[in-house]
Amino acid sequence: MKKQIISIISLLAVALFSCGGETQIYIDNLNINVETPAVVVDVDTVPIAEQIVKEWYPDGDYEGYSDSPLSYSCSFDPGCEGCYSAKTFNCYPLEEGGYLVITASVFAGPGCAGDYSYSTWTYKDGVLDTITGILPSPELELLLNSEKVDPYKAEIADFKEMYDKAPEYYQYFHFDPPQSLNVELYPYDCEDTYAGMDETRLKSFNGDITPKYLWDGEKFVKE
């Protein structure tokens, strides 16, 4: 089998992580060893997500589990007490063959609820390449419950400025390959605050509104 070395700079959707007044931006530099598979992948029988994870982390220094051939989750030792680090791989079949691969990463430090970030790739014939601009990015209004926003118009106006400038910082995705995903506002994080709004305010207007997008083999289309 032909082995290829792919050097990738993953921007992981540049997620904000706010804890104790400090803001950090995470950027991963990855070197991935990819081997061309000897057989054609069949989505119904081959656990493709697990296969990709094994190629990504050949040393196997993670704990993994899966309930679908198209999704695989693994957790890692973050090396600090009270911390948590994990990543989920979600695979959506591409119309021309291969898969769109979306990695969802989470890191939680002591006293923090979590920091989420996302990156997107294509995987075909054993080759993993970066791809951008494929995750949906709904307008903030689609993520708000119009029946609950009145008491918080000022806070929402301030938040909208931040959201419009960099929506990827504030979006949280639920993946359901091979068919769909949902989008909601990023949940509150450290010290029960997020973007100047406390947990109570978030719950008051960001609850049941989660736009659904369907995968058509090339892009995500709002249902």
Rosetta blueprint (number, residue, H / E / L):
1 M L
2 K L
3 K E
4 Q E
5 I E
6 I E
7 S E
8 I E
9 I E
10 S E
11 L L
12 L H
13 A H
14 V H
15 A L
16 L E
17 F E
18 S E
19 C E
20 G L
21 G L
22 E E
23 T E
24 Q E
25 I E
26 Y L
27 I L
28 D E
29 N E
30 L E
31 N E
32 I E
33 N E
34 V E
35 E E
36 T L
37 P L
38 A L
39 V L
40 V L
41 V L
42 D L
43 V L
44 D L
45 T L
46 V L
47 P L
48 I H
49 A H
50 E H
51 Q H
52 I H
53 V H
54 K H
55 E H
56 W H
57 Y L
58 P L
59 D L
60 G L
61 D L
62 Y L
63 E E
64 G E
65 Y E
66 S E
67 D E
68 S E
69 P L
70 L L
71 S E
72 Y E
73 S E
74 C E
75 S E
76 F E
77 D L
78 P L
79 G L
80 C L
81 E L
82 G L
83 C L
84 Y E
85 S E
86 A E
87 K E
88 T E
89 F E
90 N E
91 C E
92 Y E
93 P E
94 L L
95 E L
96 E L
97 G L
98 G L
99 Y E
100 L E
101 V E
102 I E
103 T E
104 A E
105 S E
106 V E
107 F E
108 A E
109 G L
110 P L
111 G L
112 C L
113 A L
114 G L
115 D E
116 Y E
117 S E
118 Y E
119 S E
120 T E
121 W E
122 T E
123 Y E
124 K E
125 D L
126 G L
127 V E
128 L E
129 D E
130 T E
131 I L
132 T L
133 G L
134 I L
135 L L
136 P L
137 S L
138 P L
139 E L
140 L H
141 E H
142 L H
143 L H
144 L L
145 N L
146 S L
147 E L
148 K L
149 V L
150 D H
151 P H
152 Y H
153 K H
154 A H
155 E H
156 I H
157 A H
158 D H
159 F H
160 K H
161 E H
162 M H
163 Y H
164 D H
165 K H
166 A L
167 P H
168 E H
169 Y H
170 Y H
171 Q E
172 Y E
173 F E
174 H E
175 F E
176 D E
177 P L
178 P L
179 Q L
180 S E
181 L E
182 N E
183 V E
184 E E
185 L E
186 Y L
187 P L
188 Y L
189 D L
190 C H
191 E H
192 D H
193 T E
194 Y E
195 A L
196 G L
197 M E
198 D E
199 E H
200 T H
201 R H
202 L H
203 K H
204 S H
205 F H
206 N L
207 G L
208 D L
209 I L
210 T L
211 P L
212 K E
213 Y E
214 L E
215 W E
216 D L
217 G L
218 E L
219 K L
220 F E
221 V E
222 K E
223 E L
